[in-house]
Amino acid sequence: MTREFKLEGFDLRIDGEVLDHIVANAIKRETGARGLASTLTRHLEDVAFGAFGVDRAGVIDVSLAAGEIAVDVR
């Protein structure tokens, strides 16, 4: 995902706290790597559709806010 965003001119930054949160959920649900990928994809898909192919660049920060994954595009 980082590479895809970089090719479109965006720097994807995922906070370590987000990764811990996603891993904990995958372990709890026993989904393994597929659970990790699908969680990130679900949160970044709308951002990708809105940002890719547009003549601009920026930073996409993925963080944890009040226990929920938040995505901020700058």
C-alpha positions as protocol buffer text, in pm:
chain_id: "A"
residue {
  index: 1
  type: MET
  ca { x: 0 y: 0 z: 0 }
}
residue {
  index: 2
  type: THR
  ca { x: 283 y: 237 z: 82 }
}
residue {
  index: 3
  type: ARG
  ca { x: 428 y: 185 z: -263 }
}
residue {
  index: 4
  type: GLU
  ca { x: 94 y: 244 z: -437 }
}
residue {
  index: 5
  type: PHE
  ca { x: 41 y: 571 z: -253 }
}
residue {
  index: 6
  type: LYS
  ca { x: 402 y: 677 z: -324 }
}
residue {
  index: 7
  type: LEU
  ca { x: 349 y: 617 z: -697 }
}
residue {
  index: 8
  type: GLU
  ca { x: 53 y: 857 z: -681 }
}
residue {
  index: 9
  type: GLY
  ca { x: 262 y: 1120 z: -499 }
}
residue {
  index: 10
  type: PHE
  ca { x: 141 y: 1057 z: -144 }
}
residue {
  index: 11
  type: ASP
  ca { x: 343 y: 968 z: 163 }
}
residue {
  index: 12
  type: LEU
  ca { x: 145 y: 708 z: 361 }
}
residue {
  index: 13
  type: ARG
  ca { x: 223 y: 723 z: 733 }
}
residue {
  index: 14
  type: ILE
  ca { x: 70 y: 463 z: 961 }
}
residue {
  index: 15
  type: ASP
  ca { x: 115 y: 517 z: 1334 }
}
residue {
  index: 16
  type: GLY
  ca { x: 254 y: 217 z: 1523 }
}
residue {
  index: 17
  type: GLU
  ca { x: -46 y: 233 z: 1757 }
}
residue {
  index: 18
  type: VAL
  ca { x: -271 y: 163 z: 1456 }
}
residue {
  index: 19
  type: LEU
  ca { x: -71 y: -144 z: 1365 }
}
residue {
  index: 20
  type: ASP
  ca { x: -94 y: -274 z: 1722 }
}
residue {
  index: 21
  type: HIS
  ca { x: -471 y: -215 z: 1717 }
}
residue {
  index: 22
  type: ILE
  ca { x: -513 y: -399 z: 1385 }
}
residue {
  index: 23
  type: VAL
  ca { x: -297 y: -691 z: 1498 }
}
residue {
  index: 24
  type: ALA
  ca { x: -490 y: -723 z: 1825 }
}
residue {
  index: 25
  type: ASN
  ca { x: -820 y: -732 z: 1632 }
}
residue {
  index: 26
  type: ALA
  ca { x: -686 y: -990 z: 1386 }
}
residue {
  index: 27
  type: ILE
  ca { x: -570 y: -1213 z: 1672 }
}
residue {
  index: 28
  type: LYS
  ca { x: -902 y: -1175 z: 1853 }
}
residue {
  index: 29
  type: ARG
  ca { x: -1099 y: -1261 z: 1539 }
}
residue {
  index: 30
  type: GLU
  ca { x: -847 y: -1526 z: 1430 }
}
residue {
  index: 31
  type: THR
  ca { x: -830 y: -1379 z: 1079 }
}
residue {
  index: 32
  type: GLY
  ca { x: -453 y: -1374 z: 1037 }
}
residue {
  index: 33
  type: ALA
  ca { x: -285 y: -1175 z: 759 }
}
residue {
  index: 34
  type: ARG
  ca { x: -606 y: -1144 z: 558 }
}
residue {
  index: 35
  type: GLY
  ca { x: -765 y: -960 z: 847 }
}
residue {
  index: 36
  type: LEU
  ca { x: -472 y: -721 z: 863 }
}
residue {
  index: 37
  type: ALA
  ca { x: -486 y: -639 z: 494 }
}
residue {
  index: 38
  type: SER
  ca { x: -864 y: -607 z: 478 }
}
residue {
  index: 39
  type: THR
  ca { x: -874 y: -369 z: 775 }
}
residue {
  index: 40
  type: LEU
  ca { x: -617 y: -135 z: 620 }
}
residue {
  index: 41
  type: THR
  ca { x: -781 y: -160 z: 278 }
}
residue {
  index: 42
  type: ARG
  ca { x: -1122 y: -76 z: 419 }
}
residue {
  index: 43
  type: HIS
  ca { x: -989 y: 244 z: 578 }
}
residue {
  index: 44
  type: LEU
  ca { x: -772 y: 356 z: 287 }
}
residue {
  index: 45
  type: GLU
  ca { x: -996 y: 264 z: -6 }
}
residue {
  index: 46
  type: ASP
  ca { x: -1204 y: 585 z: -5 }
}
residue {
  index: 47
  type: VAL
  ca { x: -890 y: 796 z: 29 }
}
residue {
  index: 48
  type: ALA
  ca { x: -729 y: 615 z: -264 }
}
residue {
  index: 49
  type: PHE
  ca { x: -1033 y: 664 z: -488 }
}
residue {
  index: 50
  type: GLY
  ca { x: -1047 y: 1033 z: -403 }
}
residue {
  index: 51
  type: ALA
  ca { x: -675 y: 1101 z: -432 }
}
residue {
  index: 52
  type: PHE
  ca { x: -538 y: 877 z: -706 }
}
residue {
  index: 53
  type: GLY
  ca { x: -529 y: 1027 z: -1052 }
}
residue {
  index: 54
  type: VAL
  ca { x: -563 y: 1380 z: -914 }
}
residue {
  index: 55
  type: ASP
  ca { x: -281 y: 1620 z: -992 }
}
residue {
  index: 56
  type: ARG
  ca { x: -168 y: 1676 z: -633 }
}
residue {
  index: 57
  type: ALA
  ca { x: 55 y: 1524 z: -371 }
}
residue {
  index: 58
  type: GLY
  ca { x: 50 y: 1511 z: 4 }
}
residue {
  index: 59
  type: VAL
  ca { x: 64 y: 1310 z: 320 }
}
residue {
  index: 60
  type: ILE
  ca { x: -186 y: 1054 z: 442 }
}
residue {
  index: 61
  type: ASP
  ca { x: -169 y: 996 z: 815 }
}
residue {
  index: 62
  type: VAL
  ca { x: -340 y: 694 z: 969 }
}
residue {
  index: 63
  type: SER
  ca { x: -377 y: 722 z: 1346 }
}
residue {
  index: 64
  type: LEU
  ca { x: -588 y: 597 z: 1633 }
}
residue {
  index: 65
  type: ALA
  ca { x: -844 y: 838 z: 1779 }
}
residue {
  index: 66
  type: ALA
  ca { x: -1071 y: 729 z: 2064 }
}
residue {
  index: 67
  type: GLY
  ca { x: -1001 y: 365 z: 1981 }
}
residue {
  index: 68
  type: GLU
  ca { x: -1095 y: 404 z: 1615 }
}
residue {
  index: 69
  type: ILE
  ca { x: -875 y: 426 z: 1306 }
}
residue {
  index: 70
  type: ALA
  ca { x: -871 y: 778 z: 1161 }
}
residue {
  index: 71
  type: VAL
  ca { x: -732 y: 880 z: 820 }
}
residue {
  index: 72
  type: ASP
  ca { x: -622 y: 1240 z: 755 }
}
residue {
  index: 73
  type: VAL
  ca { x: -518 y: 1367 z: 412 }
}
residue {
  index: 74
  type: ARG
  ca { x: -299 y: 1679 z: 398 }
}
